[in-house]
Amino acid sequence: MAKSGFIWHRKNRTLARLLGYEEWATVGLCECLWDSTANRQPRGTIGVLDDQEIADEVGWRGDPEKLIEALVGAKILRRHPEFRLVCEGWSEHAQDRVRKRLERAGETFWDGAPPWPDRARRKAAAEEPAGHVPPPATAGGTHPAAVETHPADGSLPSRTKPDQAVPDQARPRREAGVAGGRPRPAPTPPARPPSLADSIDHDPDDPDQRRLAERLASIERQIAQHEGRPPSPRELRKLLSVISTPPGGNPLDSLRRAGSDWLAVTYAVCGRFEREYSPPLLSPEEIAEAWIDARGGPSVVALGVRAWLETRGRDEPLEVAVERWALEPGETGEEVPPGVAEILLPHLRAAAVPARAAAATRGAA
């Protein structure tokens, strides 16, 4: 299903412009497309259906070719040499029910990504050989293969083969877990090699923290390549400081203290940066706009702010009240990025809907 704020996403706006529809209508069209893909082609290979079938799936009554061209132009779909058409970003945004279905069928997404990337990486690491474990030595410290025998006729000794030196009935006693034998140490999976993402303190077992740390490391590598220098852990930590500095507060030096909402929004901002990269880094204004868009847009957030202000019931200028709202963490403990209050002020002044009628609250916004 479409994520919160998709109605204001540039892809949806492009699709609405190409089809001549309202933006709320194209959200419904995309919902139908993704739901059909999840049910009929969970790998994301919707192009196995012809254009008319796709049009029927989404309820399109016009020219099917026009619909497909618009979906491709808005980068909702992508042309593919094998599957004809595939859903853009399907392996990244597919729902859990789609991933479970692929896992049961033993299939991957159209781009080759496994249903659960984090699980696949952990499984691959656990299955790697832990190194050679030498067989136990004899009581005198000599390997059985090196035992010499002395013939009774006085001829030169010869080295016996391991199969001759170790009776068959003795071999099973060496295997781990056999009573009377010497247990071998259990193989330990190799440690994950350190990466640039490890320069940011985070919980590697938390998938959201690990994902954001790796995304920030990817951005640092892009910036380093553009500036003609090697990636730097120090610059990576500085990047985290830039994007996490709250108004009047201290920046984060560890992702362990970040809330889940903040991690999700910041990851989305990083994705936008990687798609539209041009130095310098995103400005505070762009970060504030991304934060608002991820919560439904300025109108929705403004309604939540008005509700919050009414519950406080203070008699103070709107600018002061909104700044106080931005400095007080929400129900999730998340900080509001600088610049959000300035963007919301015009919407708050123009809003005619009473705050008590708004279904949104600041925590849900």
Protein Blocks (a to p, Z undefined) as FASTA:
>chain_A
ZZehklmpmklmmmmmmnopafklmmmmmmmmmmmmmmmmmnopamlpcfklmmmmnopa
bdfklmmmmmmmnomaccdfklopacehklmmpcfklmmmmmmnopacfkopafblmlmm
mmmmmmpcebjadddddfkopafklpccddfklpacddddfklmmcfklmmmmpghiahi
acddddddddddddfklmpgcdfklmklmmmmmmmmmmmmmmmmmnopacdfklmmmmmm
mmmmcghiacdfbfklpcfklmmmmmmmmmmmmmmgccddddfklmmmmmmmmnopjklm
mmmmmmmmmmnopacdfklmmmmmmmpccfkopacdehklmmmmmmmmmpmbdfklpmbd
fklZZ
